[in-house]
């Protein structure tokens, strides 16, 4: 890590059909919906108003597609980072939480109480996801000391990483950070002394109220 903090602008990808229905997408390669593509254009307009020096994305197509309009608008090449990919939700992939609860109510109740200790059957350990995502952001910050970097990722892994950077217990991520809006931006400074949250979940469209 460098002495000059890097400003990381963390954005969740645009909406997909599954996310519109609140389904867990995880490692499933679900494309953006028409609304998601519109949101990607909004993120590009935001990036023009708040210029960035580089754009990094998860290697999942919905994140890449979300970043493309901003890259075109700013003349930047998107930089891929596989460790920014979403968590694998195992047995819950493609399901809503209500659908999963109908099949396994006891596990769903335990998941609601602590989604880290009681992750979905067959899912990636959230602690592993938090560690890889945090390491990815530290590598990105190291590459861009003192710069502003847009990072397009995924809702759960970004919430886990924010908890890791801010010393929030990972098991509380669903309660403390219940939702990241599609293409909303959270601003973090990352340097030698760790991470500092400057803003959270700010809509990129100027006409959207909190």
N, C-alpha and C positions, 0 to 999 in steps of 0.2 A: 504494500500500500504506500502511496506517496504522501508527502507532507501537505500538498495542495488538494483540498477535497474536490471530488467530482460530484456534480449534480446529476442524479439519475431520475429521469422522468418515467415512472413506471405506469404503463397503460395496459389494461386488459384488452384482449382482442374484441372485434365486433361480434354482434349477435349471430348465432347460428340457429337453425330450426330447433335443434335439441335444447339449446339454452332458452329459447323462447318458451319452451314447455317445462323449463327447469329440470332437464335431464342431465345426468352426469355424463360428460363427453370424455374426459380424461385423455387416454391415448387413442381413442377412436378419431379417425380423420374426418370430421364433420365440416363441410364447407360453410362459408358465410351465407346467411340469408340475404334477401334484397335489402332488408333493414340494416344488416351488418355491413354491407357494402356502402350504404349511405353513411353509416357511422364512420367507416374508414376514411371517406372523403372529408367528414367533419374533423377527424384527427389531423388530416393533412392541412386543412385550413388553420387549425390550431398551431401546428408546427411552423407554418409561415409567420403567424403572429408572434410566436415565441421560439425564435430560431434555435436549432440544435446543431451540434457539431458532428454527431454520428447517430446512426439508428441500428440497434441490435434487435434480433427477434428470436423467439423460439423456432425450432425447426418444424413445428406442426403447421400445416397449410393455412389454417384459419388465422394464425398470427402473422405469417408471411404475407397473406393477402391483405390483412389489415394495415400492414406497414407500407405496402407498395405505393399508395397514393402520396404519402408523405415523402417517400424516397424520390418519387418523380418530381414533386413540387420543389424539393430542396436540392436536387441533383446529387443525391447520395446513393451509395450502394449499400443495401441491407447486409448486415453482418450476422451470420447465423451462430447460435449458441444452443447446442443440444440439451444442455443441463437446465435451460429455461423451460423445457417441455412441461406439460401438465402432469399431475400425478396420475398413475394408473389406479382406477377405482374398483378394479376387480369385479366382483359379482354385481356391483351397482352400475357398471357401464351401461349406458342407454336407458337407465331407469330413473324415475323420480324417487325421492326419498319415501313418498307415500306408497309407491308400488313396491319398493324394497321392504318397507315395514309390513305390508300385507303378506309377504312371503316369510319374513323372519322378524316378528315384532320384538322379540327379546333382544336381538342383535341391534335392531334399529334404536331401541331405547338406550342401550349401552353406548352406541355411537353418538347419540345426542348428548349424553352425559360427558363423554370424553372421546372425541373423534381420532385421537392419536393412539391411545391405549387400545381402543376398540375400533380400529379402522375396518373397512368392509372386508369380507372374506376374499382372499386372493389379491388384495390391493397392495400397492407400494407402501412401505412404512413411511408415514408422514415425516418422521424424523430424518429419514434418508433424503426425502424430497427437499426438506428445509435446508439440509446441509449442502446438497448439490446446487440448489438455487442460490444460496448465499455465496458459495464459492464462485459461482458464475458471475454474480454482481461484483464481487471483489476483483475478479480478473478484468472485467470490463472497466471498472474504476481505475485499475492500474494502467490500462491502455490509454486512458483519457484524463490525465491529471488536470484539474482546473477547468474542464470542459462540461458542456451540457449534453447529456446522452439520453435519447429516447429509447426505452426498452419495452418492446411489445411482448407480453407474456399471457399468463392464464390466471384465473381468479383464485384457485386454491393455492397453487404454489407461490403466488405473489403474497398472499396473506400469511402463509407460513414463513416466508422470507422476512416479511416486515416484523413478525413476532420475534424471529431469531435476531434481527438487527437491533430491535428495541428492547430486548431482554424481557419479552412477554412470554409466559408459559405457552408452549405450543398447543397444549390441550385446550387452551382458551380461545383458539383462533376463530372459531365459528361464533363465539359470543362477543368477543372484543371487536372483531372485524367481520360483521355478519354478511357483508356483500360489497364487492367491487363492481361498479357499473361498467358496462361495456364502453370502451374507449375513454373512460374517466382517467384522470392523471393524478398520480400521487408523487410528490416531490421529496426526494431523499438526498441528503448530502452524505457521502461516504469518504472517509479519510482515515488517517492513522489512528485516530481516537475512536473510531467506530462510526455508527450511523446516527443521523439526526433526521427526524421526520419534520418537513416544513409544511406540507399540505397533504390532504388525504381525499381521494375519491372525488376530485373536482371535475365536473362535466367539461368536455372540450368545446361544446357548442355554447356560444355566448348567450343564447336565449333560454338556456336550461337552468332552472332554479334548483337549489339544493333541497 
